[in-house]
Amino acid sequence: MWITSSLQAAKAPTNIALGNFDGVHLGHQQVMAQILCERPAEKGFDQYFFSREAIAALHSGLATTGYSHLSDSHLSDGAITKTDADKATIEPAEPLGQTQAASHTTVVTFSPHPHEYFSGQTRQLLTPVAEKAWQLDQLGVQQLVMLPFDQALANMNPREFVEKILVNGLQAQRISVGSDFHFGKGRSGNAEVLVDIAAEHGIPVIQVPLKHEAGDRISSSRIREALQTGDTDTATRLLGRPYILSGRVVKGQQLGRTLGFPTANLQVPQKKYLPRTGVYRVYVYGIAQSDEPPNEPLNGPLKGVMNIGNRPTVSGQALSVEVHVFNWSGNLYGKPLTVSLEGFLRPEQKFESLNALKAQIQLDCEQARKLFTRS
């Protein structure tokens, strides 16, 4: 998939799915399906995207290309390409012509998120840029255009945006948006306005109805609310896959070793949205069979528990993400890992002693193992 923040470097002409798409949830996927050559429903994609195989592929891509290669503040033109099922590379930018006959399936979004730009406050994301890019790649999207959201873009009225960005810049042949889409200065444009302006240029616009689950619309806000209450089941249903955390293992206090439950301290991207503090049942991706070369990855994920919190029992201060993997020991420092949230076990709490904490961790592990056997 080609990734760029420059209209000059973008491949054109395009079929465009337009929106913020934080989370790449089932509602977003429905918008994108309208521009894909092979729609998800036609190739059983829902089953794949939900699968552990898909998460393993996502982890491989993130691990190989690096979690910091793509950031919201700076985006280099380049392509992420898979060389085989488990490897991925990023190719540098090359001069691109604008004369290709085939339309490139393209997601057009904004960086930073408009809410972040107008509020001046960092917005935590369900899918930071690198993760979003790999999710889109798995969907079959060919190009991601991250429009720099600055004052010039914020000041564009709807007609200027359509004609400068979509028509002249990206040579749009077809556009797909959610029915609640707004754009242009002061959010003065909506899907109907987009339809009218695009029609003047012979460009069809598909307005995709909002997707609902259990009577409510699927939205990024609803997913955040579910994660903040520890409702991982609802988050999974809305996303179409388990929520994941990816990052690299860094040194922590190493307290877990003294308790008999060694943990990997996972450093996730700064903008990654963290769910409710507490203990989770997780699958862990990216652990090798041993510390010795060739460090071949295991065929499937390992089971474990994860704690997100400030570790009040040991007077912890900074928020940490610590993962304990069942029946495995070794050196993980510097290694990339991905964990998928399979269930919330309990809130974080302060214990009267380290022995009480150790006893509770043992109970957490036993509960997680029982739940894994039922799923």
CORFENGI-V918891 format. One record per residue. RES is the residue in three letters. PHI is phi in whole degrees, 0 to 359 (none if undefined). Layout:
res,phi
RES,PHI
RES,PHI
This chain:
res,phi
MET,none
TRP,275
ILE,233
THR,206
SER,247
SER,242
LEU,296
GLN,293
ALA,267
ALA,287
LYS,279
ALA,220
PRO,288
THR,225
ASN,253
ILE,244
ALA,254
LEU,244
GLY,164
ASN,277
PHE,58
ASP,287
GLY,111
VAL,48
HIS,278
LEU,298
GLY,294
HIS,298
GLN,299
GLN,294
VAL,293
MET,290
ALA,301
GLN,289
ILE,249
LEU,282
CYS,297
GLU,236
ARG,288
PRO,309
ALA,295
GLU,277
LYS,236
GLY,65
PHE,293
ASP,306
GLN,293
TYR,289
PHE,297
PHE,282
SER,283
ARG,293
GLU,301
ALA,293
ILE,294
ALA,297
ALA,294
LEU,299
HIS,299
SER,301
GLY,295
LEU,297
ALA,293
THR,283
THR,272
GLY,97
TYR,286
SER,255
HIS,297
LEU,247
SER,231
ASP,289
SER,273
HIS,211
LEU,232
SER,277
ASP,295
GLY,179
ALA,236
ILE,263
THR,226
LYS,270
THR,274
ASP,200
ALA,296
ASP,243
LYS,232
ALA,212
THR,224
ILE,247
GLU,267
PRO,291
ALA,292
GLU,231
PRO,301
LEU,242
GLY,274
GLN,247
THR,247
GLN,299
ALA,285
ALA,284
SER,279
HIS,268
THR,291
THR,228
VAL,263
VAL,250
THR,220
PHE,230
SER,217
PRO,285
HIS,302
PRO,308
HIS,299
GLU,292
TYR,297
PHE,284
SER,274
GLY,76
GLN,247
THR,300
ARG,256
GLN,287
LEU,246
LEU,296
THR,229
PRO,304
VAL,306
ALA,298
GLU,293
LYS,300
ALA,301
TRP,286
GLN,297
LEU,295
ASP,299
GLN,294
LEU,290
GLY,106
VAL,290
GLN,268
GLN,209
LEU,241
VAL,251
MET,260
LEU,291
PRO,296
PHE,273
ASP,232
GLN,297
ALA,298
LEU,291
ALA,297
ASN,274
MET,292
ASN,281
PRO,306
ARG,296
GLU,299
PHE,299
VAL,298
GLU,283
LYS,284
ILE,271
LEU,279
VAL,278
ASN,283
GLY,286
LEU,249
GLN,48
ALA,299
GLN,255
ARG,200
ILE,227
SER,237
VAL,219
GLY,289
SER,295
ASP,260
PHE,292
HIS,231
PHE,203
GLY,84
LYS,307
GLY,64
ARG,54
SER,283
GLY,257
ASN,231
ALA,299
GLU,294
VAL,298
LEU,300
VAL,303
ASP,293
ILE,292
ALA,296
ALA,298
GLU,297
HIS,251
GLY,72
ILE,255
PRO,285
VAL,239
ILE,262
GLN,266
VAL,270
PRO,300
LEU,297
LYS,268
HIS,242
GLU,217
ALA,54
GLY,86
ASP,244
ARG,293
ILE,279
SER,211
SER,298
SER,296
ARG,293
ILE,295
ARG,299
GLU,298
ALA,297
LEU,294
GLN,285
THR,257
GLY,78
ASP,273
THR,291
ASP,297
THR,295
ALA,302
THR,296
ARG,295
LEU,286
LEU,283
GLY,85
ARG,192
PRO,294
TYR,288
ILE,237
LEU,235
SER,236
GLY,180
ARG,245
VAL,278
VAL,237
LYS,287
GLY,243
GLN,280
GLN,59
LEU,290
GLY,303
ARG,297
THR,290
LEU,269
GLY,89
PHE,228
PRO,299
THR,235
ALA,260
ASN,275
LEU,266
GLN,265
VAL,266
PRO,306
GLN,302
LYS,267
LYS,289
TYR,286
LEU,261
PRO,286
ARG,308
THR,294
GLY,145
VAL,251
TYR,234
ARG,271
VAL,221
TYR,261
VAL,242
TYR,248
GLY,108
ILE,272
ALA,276
GLN,290
SER,201
ASP,279
GLU,272
PRO,306
PRO,269
ASN,53
GLU,291
PRO,291
LEU,290
ASN,295
GLY,226
PRO,287
LEU,261
LYS,264
GLY,188
VAL,233
MET,226
ASN,245
ILE,247
GLY,169
ASN,255
ARG,52
PRO,297
THR,297
VAL,248
SER,58
GLY,291
GLN,242
ALA,285
LEU,293
SER,229
VAL,239
GLU,239
VAL,241
HIS,250
VAL,260
PHE,293
ASN,55
TRP,212
SER,216
GLY,158
ASN,265
LEU,249
TYR,302
GLY,84
LYS,276
PRO,279
LEU,226
THR,231
VAL,239
SER,250
LEU,280
GLU,258
GLY,172
PHE,265
LEU,263
ARG,193
PRO,289
GLU,290
GLN,214
LYS,263
PHE,254
GLU,285
SER,203
LEU,293
ASN,295
ALA,293
LEU,296
LYS,299
ALA,296
GLN,290
ILE,299
GLN,299
LEU,295
ASP,300
CYS,295
GLU,296
GLN,296
ALA,297
ARG,298
LYS,299
LEU,292
PHE,297
THR,291
ARG,271
SER,268
